[in-house]
C-alpha cells in the first residue's frame, strides 16, 4: 500500500497543471462597429484577432463580422479603463496577395504603431515542495506582435529586437539610440515601444 502511494505521488509530479485566465475572445465590451458598407452599430463587442473576427450583440441580436466586412471598431476596456481602437487593414501575406487583418492602433502619427494579440502556450518545470519534486506547469498567456504602418499604407512586422528597431526608424538614429539608452527602454515592452515611437515621430515632425 505504501509503495502504491509513493508511485502515484511520483506520477502526479509529471501531470501538467493548466492555469486558466480570461482572453479577449471571451470578454464582452461596450463599443461600436463600422462596416465597409458604412453601417454603424453600438452595443456589446467581443473580438478574436487570431481569427480576425468580431462579434456584436444588441437588442437580442448577434452579428459576426470578418475582417473583410469591417472598417473599424472601438471598445471601452473596463480592465484598463480606456478606449481602444481597431482597424481592418490590408496586410501582405505573400508576394502577390494582401488580405484584411485586424490591428489595434497603439500610437497614430506619421509612423503608426500597431499590434495584434495571440494566445501562446507556455510550459515550465517548477519545484513543488508539496509533491517533493518537479512538476510540469502549463499555462496559456496573451502575447503581442507589433507592426509599423507608414503613410503609404505599408505594414511591416517588427521582431521586437533593438537592432531591427533602427531599421524601422531609418532617420535620426543617433537621437533614437540616445533616447533608448537614457530612458532604459526595451523594444519588447509595449509601453516603451509606444514611447520611442512617439519620440521618433516628434523628430520627424519637428
C-alpha positions as CSV (number, residue, x, y, z in Angstrom):
1,X,0.0,0.0,0.0
2,X,2.8,2.4,0.9
3,X,4.6,1.6,-2.4
4,X,1.5,2.2,-4.4
5,X,1.0,5.6,-2.7
6,X,4.6,6.6,-3.5
7,X,4.2,5.5,-7.1
8,X,1.1,7.6,-7.5
9,X,2.7,10.6,-5.9
10,X,5.7,10.4,-8.3
11,X,3.3,10.2,-11.3
12,X,1.4,13.3,-10.1
13,X,4.6,15.3,-10.2
14,X,4.6,15.0,-14.0
15,X,0.9,15.7,-14.6
16,X,0.6,19.1,-16.4
17,X,-1.4,21.7,-14.5
18,X,-3.3,24.1,-16.6
19,X,-3.5,27.7,-15.4
20,X,-6.7,29.4,-16.7
21,X,-7.4,33.0,-17.4
22,X,-9.8,35.1,-19.5
23,X,-8.8,36.1,-23.0
24,X,-10.2,38.7,-25.4
25,X,-12.4,36.2,-27.3
26,X,-14.2,35.5,-24.0
27,X,-14.9,39.1,-22.8
28,X,-17.7,41.4,-23.9
29,X,-17.0,45.2,-24.1
30,X,-19.2,48.2,-24.7
31,X,-18.3,49.7,-28.1
32,X,-19.2,50.4,-31.7
33,X,-18.6,48.8,-35.1
34,X,-18.4,50.3,-38.5
35,X,-18.5,48.1,-41.6
36,X,-17.1,48.8,-45.0
37,X,-20.7,49.4,-46.2
38,X,-20.9,52.4,-43.9
39,X,-23.2,50.8,-41.3
40,X,-22.6,51.5,-37.7
41,X,-23.7,49.6,-34.6
42,X,-23.4,50.3,-30.9
43,X,-23.6,47.6,-28.2
44,X,-21.6,44.7,-26.8
45,X,-18.4,43.7,-28.7
46,X,-16.2,40.6,-28.4
47,X,-13.2,40.2,-30.7
48,X,-10.7,37.5,-31.7
49,X,-7.7,38.8,-33.6
50,X,-6.3,35.4,-34.2
51,X,-9.4,34.5,-36.2
52,X,-9.9,38.1,-37.4
53,X,-13.5,38.1,-36.2
54,X,-15.7,40.5,-34.3
55,X,-19.0,39.6,-32.6
56,X,-21.6,42.3,-31.9
57,X,-24.6,41.9,-29.6
58,X,-27.5,44.3,-29.0
59,X,-31.3,44.0,-28.6
60,X,-31.2,40.2,-28.6
61,X,-29.4,40.3,-32.0
62,X,-26.0,38.7,-32.5
63,X,-23.9,39.6,-35.6
64,X,-20.4,38.3,-36.6
65,X,-18.1,40.3,-38.8
66,X,-15.0,39.1,-40.5
67,X,-12.1,41.4,-41.2
68,X,-13.3,41.6,-44.9
69,X,-16.5,43.2,-43.7
70,X,-15.1,45.6,-41.2
71,X,-13.7,49.1,-41.4
72,X,-13.2,49.9,-37.8
73,X,-14.4,49.1,-34.3
74,X,-13.8,50.7,-30.9
75,X,-14.3,49.3,-27.4
76,X,-14.1,50.6,-23.8
77,X,-11.9,48.2,-22.0
78,X,-13.0,48.3,-18.4
79,X,-10.0,46.4,-17.2
80,X,-7.6,49.1,-18.5
81,X,-10.1,52.0,-18.0
82,X,-9.6,53.3,-21.6
83,X,-10.9,53.2,-25.1
84,X,-9.1,51.0,-27.7
85,X,-9.3,51.4,-31.5
86,X,-9.0,48.6,-34.1
87,X,-8.9,48.8,-37.9
88,X,-9.2,46.2,-40.6
89,X,-6.2,46.9,-42.9
90,X,-4.8,45.1,-46.0
91,X,-1.8,43.1,-45.0
92,X,0.7,41.5,-47.3
93,X,0.6,37.7,-46.6
94,X,2.6,36.7,-49.7
95,X,4.4,38.3,-52.6
96,X,1.3,39.0,-54.6
97,X,-1.5,38.8,-52.1
98,X,-3.0,41.1,-49.5
99,X,-5.9,40.3,-47.1
100,X,-7.6,42.3,-44.4
101,X,-6.3,41.7,-40.9
102,X,-7.5,43.4,-37.7
103,X,-4.9,45.6,-35.9
104,X,-5.1,47.6,-32.8
105,X,-3.7,51.1,-33.1
106,X,-1.3,51.8,-30.2
107,X,0.0,55.1,-31.5
108,X,-1.0,57.0,-34.6
109,X,1.1,59.6,-36.4
110,X,3.4,59.8,-39.5
111,X,4.7,56.3,-38.5
112,X,1.9,54.4,-36.7
113,X,2.4,51.6,-34.2
114,X,0.0,48.7,-34.5
115,X,-0.3,45.4,-32.6
116,X,-2.1,42.0,-32.8
117,X,-2.8,39.7,-29.9
118,X,-2.2,36.0,-29.9
119,X,-2.5,33.2,-27.3
120,X,0.6,31.2,-26.7
121,X,1.2,28.1,-24.6
122,X,4.0,28.2,-22.0
123,X,5.2,25.1,-20.1
124,X,7.7,25.2,-17.3
125,X,9.2,22.8,-14.9
126,X,8.7,24.0,-11.3
127,X,9.7,22.7,-7.9
128,X,6.7,21.9,-5.8
129,X,7.6,21.1,-2.2
130,X,4.2,19.7,-1.5
131,X,4.8,16.8,-4.0
132,X,8.6,16.6,-3.2
133,X,9.8,17.1,-6.7
134,X,9.4,18.8,-10.0
135,X,6.1,19.4,-11.7
136,X,5.2,20.4,-15.2
137,X,3.0,23.5,-15.2
138,X,1.4,24.7,-18.4
139,X,-0.4,28.0,-18.9
140,X,-1.8,30.0,-21.8
141,X,-1.0,33.6,-21.9
142,X,-1.7,36.6,-24.1
143,X,1.2,37.8,-26.3
144,X,1.6,40.6,-28.8
145,X,3.0,41.1,-32.2
146,X,3.9,44.6,-33.3
147,X,3.8,46.3,-36.7
148,X,4.6,49.7,-38.1
149,X,2.3,51.4,-40.7
150,X,3.8,54.2,-42.9
151,X,1.9,56.9,-44.8
152,X,1.9,54.9,-48.0
153,X,-0.1,52.1,-46.3
154,X,2.7,49.6,-45.9
155,X,2.6,47.5,-42.8
156,X,5.9,46.0,-41.6
157,X,6.3,43.4,-38.9
158,X,8.6,44.2,-36.0
159,X,10.7,41.4,-34.4
160,X,11.0,43.3,-31.0
161,X,14.8,43.3,-31.4
162,X,16.7,46.5,-30.8
163,X,18.8,46.3,-34.0
164,X,15.6,45.8,-36.1
165,X,14.0,48.8,-34.4
166,X,16.6,51.1,-36.0
167,X,15.6,49.6,-39.4
168,X,12.1,50.7,-38.7
169,X,13.3,54.2,-37.8
170,X,15.8,54.9,-40.6
171,X,16.2,58.6,-39.7
172,X,17.6,60.3,-36.6
173,X,19.4,57.1,-35.5
174,X,21.8,58.8,-33.0
175,X,18.9,60.6,-31.3
176,X,16.9,57.4,-31.1
177,X,19.9,55.4,-29.6
178,X,20.5,58.1,-27.0
179,X,16.8,58.3,-26.1
180,X,16.5,54.5,-25.6
181,X,19.7,54.4,-23.6
182,X,18.9,57.4,-21.4
183,X,15.4,56.2,-20.6
184,X,16.4,52.5,-20.4
185,X,13.7,51.4,-22.8
186,X,13.1,47.9,-24.1
187,X,11.7,47.4,-27.6
188,X,9.9,44.2,-26.5
189,X,7.9,46.1,-23.8
190,X,4.7,47.7,-25.1
191,X,4.8,51.0,-23.2
192,X,8.4,51.5,-24.1
193,X,7.8,50.9,-27.7
194,X,5.0,53.4,-27.7
195,X,7.3,56.0,-26.1
196,X,10.1,55.6,-28.6
197,X,7.6,55.6,-31.5
198,X,6.2,58.9,-30.2
199,X,9.7,60.3,-29.8
200,X,10.6,59.3,-33.4
201,X,7.5,61.0,-34.7
202,X,8.3,64.1,-32.8
203,X,11.7,64.2,-34.6
204,X,10.1,63.7,-38.0
205,X,7.6,66.4,-37.4
206,X,9.9,69.0,-35.8
